Amino acid sequence: MQTLNLDLGDRSYPIYIGQGLLQQPELLTEHIRGKTSVTVSNETVAPLYLGSLQPALKAYKHSAVILPDGEAHKNLETLNQIYTHLLEAKADRKTTLIALGGGVVGDMTGFAAASYQRGVNFIQVPTTLLAMVDSSVGGKTGVNHALGKNMIGAFHQPQAVIIDTDTLNTLADRELSAGLAEVIKYGLIRDPQFLTWLDANMDALLARDPDTLTYAIYRSCQHKAEVVAADERESGQRALLNLGHTFGHAIEAAMGYGQWLHGEAVATGMVIAAELSAQMGWLAADDVNYIRRLLARARLPVDPPSDMTGEDFMRYMSVDKKVLDGSLRLILMKAVGESIVTADFDADALKRVLRREL
C-alpha cells in the first residue's frame, strides 16, 4: 500500500492506494467518528463489493442505500433518495457516509454529506479508474441539471480516500478507457514526462497490469493533491484540472447524460482545446496529432458527436462554471505539459475549430 496526504491543514486526509484494501477494515474504521455509518452505492457495484465492507462495519449501526447506476441518475431526484434514507435511519451529525462506487456515487454521496444537517463526514471508496484518479480526491461534490453538468453542488472534503485497485478487475473496458482520459490530462497540463511514460506503457495499462495501473493512479493522485492543496476552491490553478471539460460537459449535456461517458467527452474536449491552442499559435500541428494519437491509443473518441453543432456547444458552454461576469474562460495549452486558464482567446478561431471538428 502507498499513502499520499492531501494537505489542507486541519482538514487534511490520507489517500490509500493498493491491492486488497477492502480486506483491511482498519483503514475504514479509523475514519468513522460516530456510531452510525451509511454506505451509498449503486445496483452494479453493491452486489460486487458491499459485502467486503461488512466485517469492518459490524461494530456500527450500519445501513446502505442502493441507487440506480449511471450518469442519467445524477440528479436531485436521486439525491433525495439518500436524504430519505438518512432521515428514516435517524442519522445524526456524527453519522459517516461511505461512497462505494464511481464518480456519480462519490459526487452525490459527498453532496449529501455536505448538506445533510449542514454537514456530516464521508469517506470515498472509488471503484472506477476515473473516480480513483480524479473525482474522489479534492472535495468537489454535486449533481447535474438538464441545462448544465455539476452546476448544483458544494466543496466538502472526505475524511479519507481508499483506493483498492483490485476493484478495477470488474471494470468494463469502456470505463477503463474513460478513466485513462483523466490520467492523460495530468500529463497534458503539467507533466510531460508522465505523458511520455503513458505513451510507453499504454498497452500495459489497457491490459490492466497491476503495477502499471498503480503507478498511474499514484502519480495522478499526487498531481491532484498538489493542485487542490494550493487552490482548494478553484480560484486559480485548480481550474487547470478542467482541461477539455468545458467542451466535454457540453457534449454530455447535449447528447443526454450517460450517452457519452465523462472521460470520453473530456478526451474529445481536450482535442478541441489542443486544436484551438494551435490556432492561437501555441501548439504545433505535430503536437495536436500526438495528443490525438495518444487518446486514440487509449481507445477514446477524438471527434465530437456528428449531430452536434457549433451552436449546441456555445449554448451549453455559456452555463459552464468557468463563466465569470459573462466571460467564458477556457483551459488551453501553451505547450504540451503547460496549460493556462484564459478568457483572452480568439472567438473566431474557436468558431473555426468547432466547424472543422464537427
N, C-alpha and C positions, 0 to 999 in steps of 0.2 A: 504494500500500500504506500502511496505517496500522498503527502498532505501539503496543500497550499493554504495561506491565510489571506483573507481579504481584509485589509487594514482600514477600518472605519472607526477607530477609537473604541468607545465602549460598546459599539455595535459591530465589532469585528467578528468574523466567524470563519471556521475551517471549511475547506473543500477537500474531501477524501476521495481518492481515485484508486481503484484497484479491482482485482477479481475476487468474487465471493464475499463482498462486503455486506450483502443482505444476510449472510450467515453469521455476522458479528454483531449481536444485539447491543453490545455496549456502545457502539457508535451512535445508535439511535437513542437509547435511554439516557445517555449523558446530556442530551439536549432537550429532554422533556422536563419542564419545570413543575407542572402541577400533577394532579392525579387522574386527569382525563385527557384522552387523545382521540382524534377522529382522523381516519385516513380517507382521503379523496382520491379516487382512481376512476378508471373507465371500464367499459364492458370488454375491451380487448386485453388490457393489462392485468386487471384484478384476478381473473382466473389463473394467470401465469405466476404472479408474484405476491399477491396479497397474503397468501399462506406463509410465505417466507418471513413476513414481519410478525406473525402471531406469537412466536416464542419471546420476542423482545417486548411485546405489549401485554403479556399475561398479568403483569403487576398493576396494570392501569384499567380504569373504566374505559373500554375502547369500543368504538363502533366504526362503521365505514359507510360512505355514500358513494354509489357507483353511478357515474354519469355516462350518457351516450358518447360514443367515440367520434372524433372528427372536428375539424375547424368550423364546420357549419353550425356546431352547437356551442361555440364560444361566444355566448351572448347573455344578456341579463336574465332571460327566461331560465336558462340552465343554471346560471349563478344562483338564482333564487332557490333551486333545489338544495344547494349547500346550506343556505341560511335556514331553510325549513328544517333540515336535518339537525342543525346545531341547536335550534330552539326546541325541537322535540326531544333531543337528548339532554336538554337543560345544561348545555355547555356554558361555562363561565369564563371570566377573563384569564384564568390560569390554564385553560384548555390549549393544547398544542395540536395544530393541524399538520398532517403529513401528506405531501403531494407525491403520489406514486403514479408516474406516467410521463408523457411527453410534455411539450411546451404548452399545449392547451390546458391540460390538467394543472401544470405548475402555475401558469398565469392566473387561472381562475381561483385556485386554492389560495394563492398569495393575495389576490384582491379580496377574497372573502376574509382572510386573516387580517388584512389591513382595515377592514370596515366593520367586522362583527364586534359589537360592543366597543367600537372605536379602536380596536387593535388587539389581536392576540398573536402568540408565537406560531411559527410554522417552520417545517423542515422540508427541504427539497430532496426527493429521491427520483432523479430523472432516469427514464428508461429508453430514451431515443438519443441518437448521436447529437441531433440539433439541440435538444434540451441540455445535454451534458456540456456542450461547448459554448452555449450562449444563454438561453432563456432562464436556466436555473440559477445563474450567477448574476448578481447585480441589483436585485430588488425591484425590477420593473414588473408590475402586475397589471392585469386588466382584461377587458373583453372587447369584442368587436361591435360596431354598429353597421347597419346596412350601407351607410354613406362613407364609412372610413374604418380602417383596421386599427385596433388598440386605442381608440380615441377616448375610452372611458376606463380609468384606472388610477393607480396610485403607486408611489415608491414605498416599498415595505420589504426590508431585508430579512432573509431567513436566519434561523439560528445555526444552520449547518447545511451543507450540500453533500450528499452521499452518492457517489457515482460508482455503481457496481457494473463494470464493463461486461460481465457475463450476461447482462440483460440484452446486450446487442446481438446475442446469438439467435434471438427470436424476432429480430427486427427485419421487416421487409426490405428487399434490395432497394426499392424506390425511396424508402425512408432513410436508408443509409446514405444514399447519394445526396438527398436533400440536406442532411447534416454536413456533408462534405462541403457544401456551398459556404456555410458559415466558417468552416475551418480555413478554406481558401481565402476568405475575406480577410482574416488576420494577416496573412502574408501580403495581400494587396495593399492594406492600409498602413502597415508599419514594420513588416519583417520579410524583406526579400529573400533572406537566407532560408527562412521557413518555407517560402514558396518553392525554392529550388529543391528542398528536401521533399516536399509534397509531390513535386513533379517526378522525382526519382523513385518515390515509394507508392505511387498511386495504385499500382497493381496489387501490392500487399494490403493496402487499405481496403480496396474493394473485395479482396479475398478474406478480409476480417482477421488478419494476423494479429493476435492479441497484443504483442509488444509494440507493433507499429501503431495500432489504434490507441493504445495507452499513451504513447508519446505524443501523438497528435492531440489527444484530449488534454493532456497536461499542459502542453505548450499553448493551446488555445485558451484554457482557463487562466493560465499565467498572464496572458495578454489582457484578458477581460478583467481580471482582478486589479492589474496595474492601472488600467484606464478608469475603472469605477472608483478606485481609491483616490484618484486625483480629481475626479469630477463626478460625484455620485448623482447629482440631479440634472445632468446633461446641460450644463450651462456653457460648456466649451468643448473640450476634446472628446468627451464621450459620444458626441454626435457622430464622430468618425466611424463608430461601430455600425452606423446605419448605411454604409456604402451599399448602393443597389436597392435599399429598402424603399425609398420613395417611389421609384418605378415599380418595384416588386409589389408593394402594397396596392398600387393602382391595379395591377394585374389581378391580384387576389380578389379585390372588391368588385372589379368589373366582370370577372368570369364567374363569380359566385364562390364564397369561401369553401375551400375544400376541393375545388376542381383542380387547381394547381396547388401543390404543397408549398409551404412558405419558402423552403430552401430552393425549390425550382424557380419560383418567382424572383427571388433575390439573385439567383445566378443570372437570369436574363437581365435583371436590373443592373447588375454590375457590368455586363457587356454594354448596355446603353450608356452607363456612366463613363466607361472607357472610350466609347465612340465620341461622346461629347467632349471628353478631355482631349482627344486627338484633334477635334475641331477647334479647340481653344489653343492648340499648338503645344500642348504639354506632353502628350504621348505620341510615339511614332506608330505608323501602321503595323510594324512588326510587334510592338508591344500589345496592341489590340488583338492581333492574331494569336499571340502567345496566350493571352487571357482566354480567348475563345477556345483554343485547343485544350487548355488545362481543364476548363469547366466541362467541355465535351468528353474528355477522358474520364471525368468523374461521373459520366452518364447523366449529365444535366442539360436541360434545354438552354440554348443560347439565342433564341429568337422569340419575340413576343407572339401571343396568340394571333392567328391570321385574321380573326374577325374583330380585333380591337383597332380603334382609330386613334390618331393623334389627339382628337378632341376628347376621347374617352380618358386618355392619360391625363390631360390637363385638368379635366373635371375632377377626377379623384385626387390628383396631386394638390389641388387647391385647398383640400381639407386635411392635408398632411400635418403632423405635429411639428414639423420643422418650418412651417409658415409662421413668420413673425411680422406683425404690423402690416399684413397683406403681402409681404415679400416671400417668395418661395426660396428656400435655401437648399442647395444640393451638395452632396458629398462627391467630389471629383478627385482625380488623381493627377498630381503634379509629375509623378513618376511612378513606376511600378514599385510599390513599397512605401509610397509617400502620398498621403491624402490630405485634402483640405475641405473645410465647410465654407461655402461661399454663396452669396446671393448675386454676386457680380459675374454672371455668366451671360453669354450671348444668346438672347432669346431666339433669334433667327437660326442660330446654329442648332439649338435644341429642336426646333421645328424640322430642320433638315435631317437631323439624326433620326427623329421619330418617323419621318416619312420614309427614310431609307430602310430603317429596321422593320417597318411594317409592310 
